[in-house]
Amino acid sequence: MAQYTQTFALLKANLKRDWLKIVVWLVVLAGIFIAVAAKFQGIYGTHNQIQTIAQTLRSSAMKSLFGPLTHASLNTAIIFATEMAVFWAIFMVIFNYSLAVGASRGQEESGLTEMVLGGHPVGRLAPLSAAALELLVADGLFAIITGIGMTLANMPGSDGSGDWLFAISLAAVGWAFGMVSLLFSQLVADSHNVAIYNYAFFGVTYLVRMMTDFSNPDYTWWSPFGWIEKTNIFISNNWLPVWLFIILGIAAFAVAVVLNVNRDIDAGIIQVRGGKRRSGFLRGPATLLFWNQRSVSLFWLIGMALLGTSYGSVFNSIGKLVNDSPVIKQVLGQSGVRALEKNQILSFVGILGIIFTVLAIISGAMVINHLYTEERQGYLQLVNTTPHSRYYLLTTYVLYGAILSVVVLFATMMTTMAVGNATLSHPLAIKYYYRIFAAMLPVLALFLSILVCFIGVMPRLRSIVWILLGGAFIISYFGRLINLPNWAMKISPFYWFNKVPIREINGEPVVWMLAIAVVLMVIGYVGYRRRDYEN
């Protein structure tokens, strides 16, 4: 037990450091979840309302996003669980990844772990155990708050077992993936590569879930992320997936412990390959950034292309509801059915455009955010010995991040188009994909400029960008489903292009979004030039 000495003291220090992050995440995740649950009866409380949304959720497009809806007898609670399970599980995974990396590999990179282990009577495994307990505390609080909130919401069709199963299963999926992140933190020597391993693992499990939901839902058991669907909340209330998440988390932590005791502090099991002593390519900050980010950029391009391919492969099934309805065929005729099917697919492309844009923004924002990370770690002191201004340095990161975001979004839309049109008997014109791509560029510029503004003026508050991005996505994605008022929908920048690609782009929001982006970018540049470096 000497290996775990002072674990709880380190846990207390971790919670003191991360309390604000945990509180903000809990307020957003648990608060919105409970608010939607409380309002859901007024949206889908009648039989007709339930049947209308059920018809939508049973379509192939919605199946790829929310999972299959197979139960014949539906009620408000079942519809709520179907709409919320997959996407809230995604948010819980991201939350736990953020905590896990910061509490493990982030601590080692800052030198704090070495200082604690070297100068205090602290066990070797205490930092890792404290990180695992921090995840348990955060997810436990989420489960308690959400479980109580669900019970108070008292939706028609809900029951105590289902309410607490929903809350605990969401906490369990986040905790299990957080444990996997702690394992990856032992494999590689920096948080940058840990993030790559984290999201690669998550991406694979998500794609397996989506593809098996189409081919054979029984195979979804092969995906850890797919276990959240197997809980059958408010139907059979299956607790087996929760136990599987617990087993996965414990197994991942056990492997992390073995790896931790067999490596040096601030090192990884996977050794970094030594490079050349000299390189003609490394001529300045721009080439250095490209060299350091090349693997991550390639990962984003390949991963997003695979995601676009996966969604494009279901296009042929989206109009099946229309094609299989003899009444619709008789009333509309062949040309009318074709037009209706086309509009269904275009609406789905619009939804995908929002999802792809959010991910593209994340890819570019991670690059720009790396500027502040390197600043705090003192790496920029070496770069600043060269004759380059701060404007040049910031521009290098901003341009690389913006170009990566645009290329990722474009590549994803094109792979979606290529695979989607290959499955359709009447392919969509390329103009529709260009239209949604062009419409999302001002949104992309707006969020990246917000990040630049924070890095230049208040870098410690830069995480607010993720809250704004997540809020905009939730409003745009769930706003119609939860019947948000029009003024609330307008808060999201995505709202102003919700008719694209069926309709042309409205030029007015493009102008004011770009104008705001320019102003924020200028503020960020001026602030970055004037403020002191943190290291």
Secondary structure per residue as TSV (DSSP state, phi and psi in degrees):
chain	resnum	aa	ss	phi	psi
A	1	M	-	360.0	-10.0
A	2	A	G	-62.1	-26.2
A	3	Q	G	-63.9	-22.2
A	4	Y	G	-107.4	13.6
A	5	T	T	-58.7	134.5
A	6	Q	T	69.2	22.8
A	7	T	H	-60.2	-45.8
A	8	F	H	-71.6	-27.5
A	9	A	H	-67.0	-41.1
A	10	L	H	-68.9	-35.3
A	11	L	H	-60.5	-43.8
A	12	K	H	-60.6	-41.6
A	13	A	H	-65.8	-40.6
A	14	N	H	-62.7	-43.8
A	15	L	H	-66.8	-34.6
A	16	K	H	-65.8	-35.3
A	17	R	H	-76.1	-39.6
A	18	D	H	-104.2	9.2
A	19	W	H	-59.6	-38.8
A	20	L	H	-67.3	-42.6
A	21	K	H	-61.1	-44.5
A	22	I	H	-64.3	-44.0
A	23	V	H	-62.4	-44.9
A	24	V	H	-62.1	-46.2
A	25	W	H	-61.9	-43.3
A	26	L	H	-65.8	-41.1
A	27	V	H	-62.0	-43.4
A	28	V	H	-70.5	-53.4
A	29	L	H	-69.9	-53.8
A	30	A	H	-71.6	-39.0
A	31	G	H	-63.1	-49.5
A	32	I	H	-65.5	-39.9
A	33	F	H	-59.5	-46.7
A	34	I	H	-68.8	-39.4
A	35	A	H	-62.2	-41.9
A	36	V	H	-64.9	-42.2
A	37	A	H	-61.0	-40.5
A	38	A	H	-67.2	-30.0
A	39	K	H	-92.4	-10.5
A	40	F	H	-67.0	-32.8
A	41	Q	H	-62.8	-36.2
A	42	G	H	-71.4	-17.2
A	43	I	H	-95.1	-47.4
A	44	Y	S	-126.9	60.0
A	45	G	-	-101.0	-20.2
A	46	T	S	-100.2	163.9
A	47	H	H	-62.6	-43.1
A	48	N	H	-64.6	-41.2
A	49	Q	H	-63.1	-41.2
A	50	I	H	-65.4	-43.3
A	51	Q	H	-66.2	-35.1
A	52	T	H	-65.1	-49.8
A	53	I	H	-70.7	-31.5
A	54	A	H	-63.7	-38.4
A	55	Q	H	-62.0	-37.2
A	56	T	H	-69.8	-45.3
A	57	L	H	-67.7	-23.3
A	58	R	T	-83.0	-6.3
A	59	S	S	-70.2	158.0
A	60	S	H	-63.7	-34.7
A	61	A	H	-62.9	-46.6
A	62	M	H	-71.5	-30.7
A	63	K	H	-61.4	-37.5
A	64	S	H	-68.5	-24.4
A	65	L	H	-95.5	-42.8
A	66	F	H	-107.3	-14.6
A	67	G	-	96.7	169.6
A	68	P	-	-73.6	146.0
A	69	L	-	-116.1	96.6
A	70	T	-	-105.2	-15.9
A	71	H	-	-71.3	135.1
A	72	A	S	-76.9	-45.1
A	73	S	S	-91.6	113.0
A	74	L	-	-112.5	155.8
A	75	N	-	-146.2	-179.7
A	76	T	H	-59.8	-42.6
A	77	A	H	-65.4	-40.6
A	78	I	H	-65.2	-42.1
A	79	I	H	-61.5	-42.6
A	80	F	H	-60.9	-46.9
A	81	A	H	-63.2	-39.0
A	82	T	H	-64.7	-42.3
A	83	E	H	-74.2	-30.8
A	84	M	H	-100.8	-24.8
A	85	A	H	-60.1	-55.3
A	86	V	H	-64.1	-47.6
A	87	F	H	-73.4	-34.9
A	88	W	H	-71.2	-28.6
A	89	A	H	-64.6	-38.3
A	90	I	H	-61.2	-46.1
A	91	F	H	-62.6	-37.5
A	92	M	H	-67.3	-37.0
A	93	V	H	-63.4	-46.2
A	94	I	H	-62.1	-42.8
A	95	F	H	-57.5	-48.4
A	96	N	H	-70.3	-35.4
A	97	Y	H	-58.9	-44.8
A	98	S	H	-61.1	-45.3
A	99	L	H	-66.7	-44.2
A	100	A	H	-63.9	-45.0
A	101	V	H	-65.8	-43.3
A	102	G	H	-65.7	-35.0
A	103	A	H	-84.1	-12.4
A	104	S	T	-116.2	-83.8
A	105	R	H	-66.8	-33.9
A	106	G	H	-62.6	-37.9
A	107	Q	H	-66.8	-37.8
A	108	E	H	-69.7	-40.8
A	109	E	H	-62.4	-35.0
A	110	S	T	-76.3	-9.7
A	111	G	T	86.6	-1.3
A	112	L	H	-68.9	-38.5
A	113	T	H	-63.4	-43.8
A	114	E	H	-64.3	-38.1
A	115	M	H	-66.8	-41.1
A	116	V	H	-67.7	-45.8
A	117	L	H	-71.5	-30.7
A	118	G	H	-83.9	-28.0
A	119	G	H	-114.8	3.9
A	120	H	S	-139.3	155.3
A	121	P	-	-75.2	71.1
A	122	V	-	-116.6	134.4
A	123	G	-	-67.5	153.4
A	124	R	T	-59.9	-37.6
A	125	L	T	-92.5	2.5
A	126	A	H	-63.5	-44.6
A	127	P	H	-61.7	-42.1
A	128	L	H	-66.0	-42.0
A	129	S	H	-66.5	-37.8
A	130	A	H	-64.2	-38.2
A	131	A	H	-64.0	-42.6
A	132	A	H	-64.6	-40.5
A	133	L	H	-68.5	-33.0
A	134	E	H	-63.1	-41.7
A	135	L	H	-62.5	-40.9
A	136	L	H	-63.6	-40.8
A	137	V	H	-64.9	-47.4
A	138	A	H	-62.3	-47.3
A	139	D	H	-69.8	-33.3
A	140	G	H	-64.4	-41.0
A	141	L	H	-63.0	-40.6
A	142	F	H	-60.8	-44.9
A	143	A	H	-62.5	-43.3
A	144	I	H	-65.9	-48.7
A	145	I	H	-62.7	-46.6
A	146	T	H	-68.0	-40.5
A	147	G	H	-61.6	-44.4
A	148	I	H	-64.6	-43.0
A	149	G	H	-62.4	-41.6
A	150	M	H	-64.0	-39.5
A	151	T	H	-63.6	-42.4
A	152	L	H	-68.9	-32.5
A	153	A	H	-63.5	-37.5
A	154	N	-	50.5	56.6
A	155	M	-	-67.4	148.3
A	156	P	T	-59.3	127.9
A	157	G	T	95.2	-9.8
A	158	S	-	-84.0	163.6
A	159	D	-	-148.6	164.1
A	160	G	H	-58.4	-42.4
A	161	S	H	-62.9	-44.0
A	162	G	H	-67.4	-39.6
A	163	D	H	-58.9	-49.0
A	164	W	H	-75.4	-30.9
A	165	L	H	-63.0	-42.3
A	166	F	H	-60.8	-49.4
A	167	A	H	-63.2	-45.3
A	168	I	H	-71.0	-37.1
A	169	S	H	-66.6	-38.8
A	170	L	H	-65.1	-41.8
A	171	A	H	-65.0	-37.8
A	172	A	H	-68.1	-41.2
A	173	V	H	-65.6	-39.5
A	174	G	H	-64.7	-44.6
A	175	W	H	-63.8	-42.1
A	176	A	H	-62.6	-45.0
A	177	F	H	-68.6	-30.5
A	178	G	H	-64.9	-38.6
A	179	M	H	-64.0	-38.6
A	180	V	H	-63.1	-36.9
A	181	S	H	-63.7	-38.3
A	182	L	H	-63.6	-34.1
A	183	L	H	-64.6	-47.1
A	184	F	H	-63.2	-28.9
A	185	S	H	-65.6	-19.9
A	186	Q	H	-86.8	-21.9
A	187	L	H	-79.4	-41.0
A	188	V	S	-118.4	162.1
A	189	A	S	-98.3	5.2
A	190	D	S	-149.6	153.3
A	191	S	H	-65.1	-26.0
A	192	H	H	-60.0	-49.0
A	193	N	H	-75.8	-27.9
A	194	V	H	-61.1	-41.9
A	195	A	H	-61.7	-37.7
A	196	I	H	-62.6	-47.8
A	197	Y	H	-62.7	-41.2
A	198	N	H	-58.4	-53.8
A	199	Y	H	-78.1	-22.8
A	200	A	H	-66.4	-44.0
A	201	F	H	-62.4	-45.7
A	202	F	H	-63.5	-42.8
A	203	G	H	-60.8	-41.7
A	204	V	H	-64.4	-45.5
A	205	T	H	-65.6	-35.1
A	206	Y	H	-68.4	-44.3
A	207	L	H	-64.6	-39.9
A	208	V	H	-61.8	-42.2
A	209	R	H	-59.8	-47.1
A	210	M	H	-65.6	-44.8
A	211	M	H	-70.1	-39.0
A	212	T	H	-71.8	-28.1
A	213	D	H	-60.9	-29.9
A	214	F	H	-83.9	-47.6
A	215	S	H	-75.3	-53.6
A	216	N	-	-162.0	107.1
A	217	P	G	-57.2	-21.1
A	218	D	G	-63.7	-29.1
A	219	Y	G	-77.1	-9.6
A	220	T	G	-63.4	-19.7
A	221	W	G	-60.3	-21.6
A	222	W	G	-73.5	-13.8
A	223	S	S	-104.5	120.1
A	224	P	G	-56.2	-35.2
A	225	F	G	-70.9	-26.8
A	226	G	G	-72.2	-13.3
A	227	W	G	-63.3	-27.9
A	228	I	G	-60.4	-31.4
A	229	E	G	-72.3	-28.7
A	230	K	G	-77.8	-2.4
A	231	T	G	-68.6	-23.9
A	232	N	-	48.4	54.2
A	233	I	T	-63.4	134.3
A	234	F	T	67.4	7.7
A	235	I	T	-112.1	-71.1
A	236	S	T	-115.9	-9.3
A	237	N	-	49.3	66.3
A	238	N	-	-84.8	115.4
A	239	W	-	-87.5	-4.1
A	240	L	H	-58.3	-43.8
A	241	P	H	-58.3	-34.1
A	242	V	H	-62.1	-43.7
A	243	W	H	-64.9	-35.0
A	244	L	H	-65.9	-40.8
A	245	F	H	-61.8	-40.8
A	246	I	H	-64.5	-43.4
A	247	I	H	-63.3	-43.5
A	248	L	H	-60.9	-45.0
A	249	G	H	-63.7	-43.8
A	250	I	H	-65.2	-42.2
A	251	A	H	-63.2	-42.6
A	252	A	H	-64.4	-40.5
A	253	F	H	-66.7	-38.7
A	254	A	H	-62.4	-43.2
A	255	V	H	-65.6	-39.6
A	256	A	H	-61.3	-38.7
A	257	V	H	-62.8	-45.6
A	258	V	H	-61.0	-43.6
A	259	L	H	-67.9	-37.0
A	260	N	H	-64.0	-40.5
A	261	V	T	-76.6	-8.0
A	262	N	T	-112.2	21.3
A	263	R	S	-138.3	163.2
A	264	D	-	-83.8	155.3
A	265	I	T	-63.0	139.7
A	266	D	T	65.6	23.3
A	267	A	-	-131.5	166.3
A	268	G	-	-121.1	161.6
A	269	I	S	-63.1	-40.8
A	270	I	S	-81.5	113.0
A	271	Q	-	-73.8	142.8
A	272	V	-	-76.1	128.0
A	273	R	-	-73.9	130.4
A	274	G	-	-67.9	140.8
A	275	G	-	-99.0	-172.6
A	276	K	-	-72.9	149.9
A	277	R	S	-69.3	-28.9
A	278	R	-	-134.5	147.9
A	279	S	-	-141.0	127.8
A	280	G	S	-72.7	-15.7
A	281	F	S	-78.5	-35.5
A	282	L	-	-79.9	91.1
A	283	R	-	-107.0	-9.0
A	284	G	S	176.5	-171.5
A	285	P	H	-58.8	-36.7
A	286	A	H	-66.4	-48.9
A	287	T	H	-69.9	-32.6
A	288	L	H	-64.9	-42.8
A	289	L	H	-63.4	-44.3
A	290	F	H	-61.5	-41.8
A	291	W	H	-65.0	-39.0
A	292	N	H	-75.5	-27.6
A	293	Q	H	-102.2	1.6
A	294	R	H	-62.8	-40.9
A	295	S	H	-68.2	-42.2
A	296	V	H	-64.9	-41.8
A	297	S	H	-62.5	-42.9
A	298	L	H	-64.5	-38.3
A	299	F	H	-60.9	-44.9
A	300	W	H	-63.2	-44.1
A	301	L	H	-63.3	-46.9
A	302	I	H	-67.4	-45.0
A	303	G	H	-62.5	-43.9
A	304	M	H	-70.9	-33.8
A	305	A	H	-63.7	-40.6
A	306	L	H	-65.2	-38.4
A	307	L	H	-64.3	-43.8
A	308	G	H	-62.7	-38.5
A	309	T	H	-63.2	-41.9
A	310	S	H	-63.8	-45.3
A	311	Y	H	-70.5	-37.2
A	312	G	H	-64.0	-29.6
A	313	S	T	-68.3	-13.8
A	314	V	T	-101.6	3.5
A	315	F	H	-58.3	-37.4
A	316	N	H	-65.8	-22.2
A	317	S	H	-91.1	-12.2
A	318	I	H	-67.6	-39.3
A	319	G	T	-87.3	7.9
A	320	K	H	-62.8	-33.5
A	321	L	H	-60.7	-38.3
A	322	V	H	-73.2	-45.0
A	323	N	H	-65.5	-28.0
A	324	D	T	-89.0	-1.0
A	325	S	-	-98.1	108.2
A	326	P	H	-65.8	-29.9
A	327	V	H	-65.8	-45.9
A	328	I	H	-64.2	-39.6
A	329	K	H	-62.0	-41.6
A	330	Q	H	-69.9	-39.7
A	331	V	H	-75.2	-44.9
A	332	L	H	-91.1	-25.5
A	333	G	H	80.1	175.9
A	334	Q	H	-64.5	-43.3
A	335	S	H	-68.1	-37.8
A	336	G	H	-66.8	-40.7
A	337	V	H	-62.6	-41.4
A	338	R	H	-63.6	-40.8
A	339	A	H	-66.7	-39.7
A	340	L	H	-66.8	-41.0
A	341	E	H	-62.9	-39.9
A	342	K	H	-63.0	-42.6
A	343	N	H	-65.3	-36.1
A	344	Q	H	-62.1	-45.0
A	345	I	H	-66.2	-41.6
A	346	L	H	-64.5	-37.1
A	347	S	H	-62.9	-40.1
A	348	F	H	-66.4	-38.5
A	349	V	H	-62.1	-38.5
A	350	G	H	-62.0	-41.4
A	351	I	H	-63.9	-44.0
A	352	L	H	-62.7	-35.1
A	353	G	H	-58.5	-39.0
A	354	I	H	-66.6	-46.5
A	355	I	H	-61.7	-47.3
A	356	F	H	-63.9	-37.2
A	357	T	H	-67.1	-41.7
A	358	V	H	-58.6	-45.7
A	359	L	H	-67.1	-38.2
A	360	A	H	-64.8	-39.7
A	361	I	H	-62.4	-41.3
A	362	I	H	-61.1	-41.8
A	363	S	H	-61.1	-45.3
A	364	G	H	-73.1	-37.6
A	365	A	H	-64.9	-34.5
A	366	M	H	-63.8	-35.6
A	367	V	H	-67.9	-48.4
A	368	I	H	-63.9	-39.6
A	369	N	H	-63.9	-26.5
A	370	H	H	-64.5	-22.7
A	371	L	H	-61.5	-44.5
A	372	Y	H	-72.0	-35.3
A	373	T	H	-61.3	-45.3
A	374	E	H	-68.1	-30.5
A	375	E	H	-64.4	-46.4
A	376	R	H	-67.8	-31.4
A	377	Q	T	-83.9	-3.8
A	378	G	T	86.0	4.1
A	379	Y	T	-67.3	-29.8
A	380	L	H	-71.5	-15.1
A	381	Q	H	-61.0	-35.8
A	382	L	H	-69.0	-39.9
A	383	V	H	-68.2	-36.4
A	384	N	T	-73.7	-7.5
A	385	T	T	-75.5	-12.9
A	386	T	S	-89.4	158.3
A	387	P	S	-77.4	66.5
A	388	H	-	-129.1	136.4
A	389	S	-	-77.3	165.8
A	390	R	H	-65.2	-35.2
A	391	Y	H	-58.7	-43.3
A	392	Y	H	-64.0	-42.7
A	393	L	H	-64.3	-46.7
A	394	L	H	-64.4	-41.4
A	395	T	H	-61.0	-37.9
A	396	T	H	-58.4	-47.1
A	397	Y	H	-71.4	-40.2
A	398	V	H	-65.1	-45.6
A	399	L	H	-64.0	-43.2
A	400	Y	H	-63.4	-45.6
A	401	G	H	-63.2	-42.6
A	402	A	H	-66.6	-44.0
A	403	I	H	-63.7	-41.6
A	404	L	H	-61.6	-43.7
A	405	S	H	-60.7	-45.6
A	406	V	H	-64.9	-44.3
A	407	V	H	-65.6	-41.4
A	408	V	H	-61.9	-46.1
A	409	L	H	-62.6	-44.9
A	410	F	H	-63.8	-45.7
A	411	A	H	-62.5	-39.5
A	412	T	H	-66.8	-43.4
A	413	M	H	-64.1	-38.2
A	414	M	H	-71.0	-39.3
A	415	T	H	-68.6	-35.5
A	416	T	H	-62.1	-44.3
A	417	M	H	-63.4	-45.8
A	418	A	H	-62.3	-48.7
A	419	V	H	-73.2	-40.7
A	420	G	H	-62.2	-46.0
A	421	N	H	-66.4	-29.0
A	422	A	H	-67.0	-25.2
A	423	T	H	-91.1	-12.8
A	424	L	-	-96.0	142.3
A	425	S	S	-75.1	-24.0
A	426	H	S	-127.1	87.5
A	427	P	-	-59.5	151.5
A	428	L	-	-80.3	146.1
A	429	A	-	-68.8	148.9
A	430	I	H	-65.3	-21.1
A	431	K	H	-61.7	-30.7
A	432	Y	H	-67.6	-37.4
A	433	Y	H	-72.9	-38.9
A	434	Y	H	-64.3	-34.4
A	435	R	H	-66.5	-46.9
A	436	I	H	-69.4	-33.4
A	437	F	H	-63.9	-46.6
A	438	A	H	-66.3	-35.4
A	439	A	H	-67.7	-30.6
A	440	M	H	-83.2	-14.5
A	441	L	H	-62.7	-43.6
A	442	P	H	-61.8	-36.5
A	443	V	H	-64.2	-43.5
A	444	L	H	-60.1	-46.3
A	445	A	H	-63.0	-37.2
A	446	L	H	-63.8	-48.0
A	447	F	H	-69.8	-38.3
A	448	L	H	-66.1	-35.9
A	449	S	H	-69.9	-33.5
A	450	I	H	-61.4	-43.2
A	451	L	H	-63.0	-43.9
A	452	V	H	-61.4	-40.0
A	453	C	H	-61.5	-44.4
A	454	F	H	-65.6	-42.7
A	455	I	H	-63.0	-34.5
A	456	G	H	-77.8	-34.4
A	457	V	H	-108.3	-51.8
A	458	M	-	-133.9	74.6
A	459	P	G	-62.3	-27.2
A	460	R	G	-71.2	-15.7
A	461	L	G	-101.9	13.9
A	462	R	T	-64.2	-22.2
A	463	S	T	-65.6	-15.1
A	464	I	H	-59.7	-27.3
A	465	V	H	-59.0	-40.1
A	466	W	H	-66.5	-35.2
A	467	I	H	-66.8	-43.5
A	468	L	H	-64.0	-41.8
A	469	L	H	-66.4	-45.4
A	470	G	H	-63.3	-39.9
A	471	G	H	-63.8	-42.6
A	472	A	H	-62.8	-39.7
A	473	F	H	-66.7	-44.1
A	474	I	H	-62.4	-43.0
A	475	I	H	-62.2	-46.2
A	476	S	H	-70.6	-36.1
A	477	Y	H	-84.0	-41.9
A	478	F	H	-104.2	-6.1
A	479	G	T	-57.1	-46.3
A	480	R	T	-68.5	-37.9
A	481	L	T	-67.1	-34.2
A	482	I	T	-102.1	9.4
A	483	N	T	60.9	48.0
A	484	L	-	-67.5	147.4
A	485	P	-	-65.4	159.5
A	486	N	H	-61.7	-37.5
A	487	W	H	-64.3	-34.4
A	488	A	H	-71.1	-36.8
A	489	M	H	-63.5	-33.5
A	490	K	T	-70.5	-13.4
A	491	I	T	-65.0	-33.3
A	492	S	S	-79.9	130.2
A	493	P	G	-60.5	-26.7
A	494	F	G	-66.7	-24.7
A	495	Y	G	-59.0	-36.8
A	496	W	G	-71.5	-6.1
A	497	F	G	-126.1	27.5
A	498	N	T	-73.0	-12.9
A	499	K	T	-91.9	-8.4
A	500	V	T	-82.8	138.9
A	501	P	T	-97.2	5.1
A	502	I	T	-62.7	-38.7
A	503	R	S	-113.8	168.3
A	504	E	-	-70.1	162.5
A	505	I	-	-73.7	133.3
A	506	N	-	-79.9	120.5
A	507	G	H	-71.8	-25.1
A	508	E	H	-62.3	-50.9
A	509	P	H	-64.2	-28.2
A	510	V	H	-61.5	-43.2
A	511	V	H	-65.7	-49.7
A	512	W	H	-72.9	-28.4
A	513	M	H	-67.7	-43.8
A	514	L	H	-66.5	-36.0
A	515	A	H	-64.5	-44.8
A	516	I	H	-63.0	-40.3
A	517	A	H	-62.0	-41.2
A	518	V	H	-64.7	-44.6
A	519	V	H	-61.5	-46.9
A	520	L	H	-63.6	-37.1
A	521	M	H	-65.5	-42.2
A	522	V	H	-63.2	-43.9
A	523	I	H	-59.9	-42.2
A	524	G	H	-63.0	-42.2
A	525	Y	H	-65.5	-44.8
A	526	V	H	-64.2	-43.8
A	527	G	H	-63.9	-40.5
A	528	Y	H	-66.8	-34.1
A	529	R	H	-69.5	-31.9
A	530	R	H	-94.1	-30.4
A	531	R	S	-79.2	161.4
A	532	D	-	-80.6	152.6
A	533	Y	-	-72.5	149.8
A	534	E	-	-108.4	125.6
A	535	N	-	-160.4	360.0
